Amino acid sequence: MSAYPKSHNPFADDDEEEDSKPRRGFNFDEDPEESSLSPAERRQRQLQQEVMRTARSAVDSSHRSLGLIYESEKVGSETAEELIRQGEALKRTEKMIDNMEQDMRTSQRHINTIKSVWGGMVNYFKGKPEPPKPAQKEQPVSYEANSRLQNALAESKQQEDKYQASHPNLRKLDTAGFGASASLDNGPSDQNGYPKNKQLRAAHQQLDSNLDEMSLGLGRLKNLGLGLQAEIDDQDVSLDALLNKVDTMDGKIGSTNRQLKNLK
């Protein structure tokens, strides 16, 4: 009769003995330098690496936020330019209405002359109408936008280069030394509040610089928004005046048409 049961593996004891023995060789997952550190030093190193990862993440986030501010500023500048073009169109339309009103006065004189002798005498004593001016090349309409919008737009235009530099497809971040493998030597902070570690100090300085630029960018966006609102208010007033002129001109055209029908 066998000394082992049927389900027993005679080699299992040898496998268990080999597993219980410490294996010698290389451990590729463990840094040889870290293996020589004590648990407290290893923990300190992990915390230092986590600080650097957090600093890198904060710097990258500030770069993205700054890029969004520049992009919003570019959109605001394009909106301001379109609004100024709209103001120029309103100015040209108003000039056309004024020219039509002058033509309507001339037409009314002719109608008065045709209608009766008395109308012709009235026109005679009023004096001859001004001769029509020769056709000239249309001069460009000079339009002055709201001063607040002009100042805000000029200030934002100076940031176009920064928008190009901060665009995600064009920007190349320099985060060298911000990785987890950066050598760290945490010491007391200097008088400016920055750590003495070079990589961490550079990250903090870059972050502060980005925050300052974000503050300036938000201020420019505020001025641009206020300038746009001021220009819209001015154009609303111009549009109301233009509509009143159009209504008056429509009434004069209707009156002239009725007079012409009565001449038949």
C-alpha positions as CSV (number, residue, x, y, z in Angstrom):
1,M,0.0,0.0,0.0
2,S,1.3,3.4,-0.9
3,A,2.6,5.7,1.8
4,Y,0.8,8.7,0.2
5,P,-2.8,9.2,-0.6
6,K,-3.9,9.2,-4.2
7,S,-4.6,13.0,-4.2
8,H,-1.2,13.8,-2.7
9,N,1.5,15.4,-4.9
10,P,4.9,14.2,-3.7
11,F,6.6,17.3,-5.2
12,A,4.4,19.8,-3.4
13,D,6.6,19.8,-0.3
14,D,9.7,20.7,-2.4
15,D,7.7,23.6,-4.0
16,E,6.7,24.9,-0.7
17,E,10.2,24.8,0.6
18,E,11.5,26.7,-2.4
19,D,8.8,29.4,-2.1
20,S,9.6,29.9,1.6
21,K,13.3,30.5,0.8
22,P,14.3,34.1,-0.2
23,R,15.1,34.2,-3.9
24,R,18.3,35.9,-5.0
25,G,18.6,38.0,-8.2
26,F,17.6,41.4,-9.6
27,N,14.3,43.0,-8.9
28,F,13.6,45.2,-11.9
29,D,10.6,47.0,-10.2
30,E,12.6,48.4,-7.4
31,D,15.1,51.2,-7.7
32,P,18.5,50.0,-6.3
33,E,19.0,53.5,-4.7
34,E,15.6,53.3,-3.0
35,S,16.3,49.8,-1.7
36,S,19.2,51.1,0.3
37,L,16.9,53.7,2.0
38,S,15.2,53.2,5.3
39,P,11.4,53.2,5.4
40,A,11.3,56.7,6.8
41,E,13.7,58.0,4.1
42,R,11.7,56.2,1.4
43,R,8.5,57.7,2.7
44,Q,10.1,61.2,2.7
45,R,11.2,60.7,-0.9
46,Q,7.7,59.7,-2.0
47,L,6.3,62.8,-0.3
48,Q,8.8,64.9,-2.1
49,Q,8.0,63.4,-5.4
50,E,4.3,64.0,-4.8
51,V,5.0,67.6,-4.1
52,M,6.8,68.0,-7.4
53,R,3.9,66.2,-9.3
54,T,1.5,68.6,-7.6
55,A,3.6,71.6,-8.6
56,R,3.8,70.4,-12.2
57,S,0.1,69.9,-12.3
58,A,-0.6,73.4,-11.0
59,V,1.8,75.0,-13.5
60,D,0.2,73.1,-16.4
61,S,-3.3,74.1,-15.2
62,S,-2.3,77.7,-15.0
63,H,-0.9,77.6,-18.5
64,R,-4.2,76.2,-19.8
65,S,-6.2,78.8,-17.9
66,L,-4.0,81.6,-19.3
67,G,-4.4,80.2,-22.8
68,L,-8.2,80.3,-22.4
69,I,-8.0,83.9,-21.3
70,Y,-6.0,84.9,-24.3
71,E,-8.4,83.0,-26.6
72,S,-11.4,84.7,-25.0
73,E,-9.7,88.0,-25.4
74,K,-9.1,87.3,-29.1
75,V,-12.8,86.5,-29.6
76,G,-13.7,89.7,-27.8
77,S,-11.4,91.7,-30.0
78,E,-12.9,90.2,-33.2
79,T,-16.4,91.0,-31.8
80,A,-15.3,94.6,-31.2
81,E,-14.0,94.9,-34.7
82,E,-17.2,93.6,-36.1
83,L,-19.2,96.0,-34.0
84,I,-17.2,98.9,-35.3
85,R,-17.9,97.8,-38.9
86,Q,-21.6,97.7,-38.0
87,G,-21.3,101.3,-36.7
88,E,-19.7,102.3,-40.0
89,A,-22.6,100.6,-41.9
90,L,-25.1,102.6,-39.8
91,K,-23.2,105.8,-40.6
92,R,-23.3,105.1,-44.3
93,T,-27.0,104.3,-44.2
94,E,-27.7,107.6,-42.4
95,K,-25.7,109.5,-45.0
96,M,-27.8,107.8,-47.8
97,I,-31.0,108.9,-46.0
98,D,-29.8,112.5,-45.9
99,N,-29.0,112.4,-49.6
100,M,-32.5,111.0,-50.3
101,E,-34.0,113.8,-48.3
102,Q,-32.2,116.4,-50.4
103,D,-33.5,114.7,-53.6
104,M,-37.0,114.7,-52.2
105,R,-36.9,118.5,-51.6
106,T,-35.8,119.0,-55.2
107,S,-38.6,116.7,-56.5
108,Q,-41.1,118.7,-54.4
109,R,-40.1,121.9,-56.1
110,H,-40.7,120.4,-59.5
111,I,-44.1,119.1,-58.5
112,N,-45.1,122.5,-57.2
113,T,-44.1,124.1,-60.5
114,I,-46.1,121.6,-62.5
115,K,-49.2,121.7,-60.3
116,S,-50.0,125.4,-60.7
117,V,-48.8,128.8,-61.8
118,W,-48.9,129.9,-58.2
119,G,-46.5,127.1,-57.3
120,G,-44.2,128.2,-60.0
121,M,-44.2,131.8,-58.8
122,V,-43.4,130.6,-55.3
123,N,-40.5,128.6,-56.6
124,Y,-39.4,131.6,-58.6
125,F,-39.2,133.9,-55.5
126,K,-37.6,131.2,-53.4
127,G,-34.7,131.2,-55.8
128,K,-33.1,128.7,-58.0
129,P,-32.3,125.3,-56.4
130,E,-28.7,124.4,-56.0
131,P,-27.4,122.7,-59.1
132,P,-26.8,119.0,-58.6
133,K,-23.3,118.2,-57.7
134,P,-21.3,116.1,-60.2
135,A,-21.1,112.5,-59.4
136,Q,-18.0,111.9,-57.3
137,K,-16.4,108.8,-56.0
138,E,-18.0,107.9,-52.7
139,Q,-15.8,109.0,-49.8
140,P,-15.2,106.5,-47.0
141,V,-17.4,107.3,-44.0
142,S,-15.4,108.3,-41.0
143,Y,-16.7,106.6,-37.9
144,E,-15.4,107.1,-34.4
145,A,-16.3,104.2,-32.1
146,N,-16.7,104.7,-28.4
147,S,-13.5,105.8,-26.8
148,R,-13.8,103.2,-24.1
149,L,-14.0,100.4,-26.7
150,Q,-11.1,101.9,-28.7
151,N,-8.8,101.9,-25.7
152,A,-9.8,98.4,-24.6
153,L,-9.3,97.1,-28.2
154,A,-5.9,98.7,-28.6
155,E,-4.8,97.1,-25.3
156,S,-6.1,93.7,-26.2
157,K,-4.5,93.9,-29.7
158,Q,-1.1,94.0,-28.0
159,Q,-1.7,90.5,-26.6
160,E,-2.0,88.7,-30.0
161,D,1.6,87.4,-29.8
162,K,0.9,85.9,-26.4
163,Y,-2.3,84.2,-27.7
164,Q,-0.2,82.6,-30.4
165,A,2.4,81.5,-27.9
166,S,-0.2,80.1,-25.5
167,H,-2.2,78.2,-28.1
168,P,-2.3,74.5,-27.2
169,N,-1.2,73.5,-30.7
170,L,1.7,76.0,-30.7
171,R,2.8,76.1,-27.1
172,K,5.6,74.0,-25.9
173,L,5.8,73.8,-22.2
174,D,9.1,73.6,-20.5
175,T,8.5,71.4,-17.5
176,A,12.0,69.9,-17.2
177,G,12.9,69.1,-13.6
178,F,9.2,69.0,-12.5
179,G,8.9,65.3,-12.8
180,A,8.9,62.7,-10.0
181,S,12.5,61.8,-10.8
182,A,13.8,65.4,-10.0
183,S,16.3,65.5,-7.2
184,L,14.8,67.2,-4.2
185,D,16.4,68.9,-1.3
186,N,13.6,70.5,0.8
187,G,15.0,73.2,2.9
188,P,13.6,76.3,4.6
189,S,12.1,78.9,2.4
190,D,14.0,82.1,1.5
191,Q,12.9,85.6,2.3
192,N,10.5,85.8,-0.7
193,G,8.6,82.7,0.5
194,Y,10.0,80.4,-2.3
195,P,11.6,77.1,-1.4
196,K,15.3,76.7,-1.9
197,N,14.9,73.7,-4.1
198,K,15.6,74.8,-7.6
199,Q,13.0,72.9,-9.4
200,L,10.2,73.6,-6.9
201,R,11.3,77.2,-6.7
202,A,11.0,77.5,-10.5
203,A,7.6,75.9,-10.4
204,H,6.4,78.4,-7.8
205,Q,7.8,81.4,-9.6
206,Q,6.2,80.3,-12.9
207,L,2.9,79.7,-11.2
208,D,3.0,83.2,-9.6
209,S,3.9,84.7,-12.9
210,N,0.9,83.0,-14.6
211,L,-1.4,84.1,-11.9
212,D,-0.3,87.7,-12.3
213,E,-0.8,87.5,-16.0
214,M,-4.2,85.9,-15.5
215,S,-5.2,88.8,-13.3
216,L,-4.2,91.3,-16.0
217,G,-6.0,89.3,-18.7
218,L,-9.2,89.2,-16.7
219,G,-8.9,93.0,-16.2
220,R,-8.5,93.5,-20.0
221,L,-11.5,91.2,-20.6
222,K,-13.6,93.3,-18.2
223,N,-12.6,96.5,-20.0
224,L,-13.3,94.9,-23.3
225,G,-16.8,93.9,-22.1
226,L,-17.6,97.3,-20.8
227,G,-16.3,98.9,-24.0
228,L,-18.6,96.6,-26.0
229,Q,-21.5,97.5,-23.9
230,A,-20.8,101.2,-24.3
231,E,-20.6,100.9,-28.1
232,I,-23.8,98.9,-28.2
233,D,-25.6,101.7,-26.2
234,D,-24.3,104.3,-28.6
235,Q,-25.3,102.4,-31.7
236,D,-28.8,101.9,-30.1
237,V,-29.2,105.6,-30.0
238,S,-28.0,106.0,-33.6
239,L,-30.3,103.2,-34.7
240,D,-33.3,104.9,-33.1
241,A,-32.4,108.2,-34.9
242,L,-32.0,106.4,-38.2
243,L,-35.4,104.7,-37.8
244,N,-37.0,108.0,-37.2
245,K,-35.4,109.4,-40.4
246,V,-36.6,106.4,-42.3
247,D,-40.2,106.8,-41.1
248,T,-40.1,110.5,-42.0
249,M,-38.7,109.7,-45.5
250,D,-41.3,107.0,-46.0
251,G,-44.0,109.6,-45.3
252,K,-42.5,112.0,-47.7
253,I,-42.3,109.4,-50.5
254,G,-45.9,108.4,-49.9
255,S,-47.0,112.1,-50.1
256,T,-45.0,112.6,-53.3
257,N,-46.5,109.5,-54.9
258,R,-50.0,110.8,-54.2
259,Q,-49.2,114.2,-55.7
260,L,-47.9,112.6,-58.8
261,K,-51.0,110.5,-59.2
262,N,-53.2,113.6,-58.9
263,L,-51.3,115.3,-61.8
264,K,-52.6,112.7,-64.3
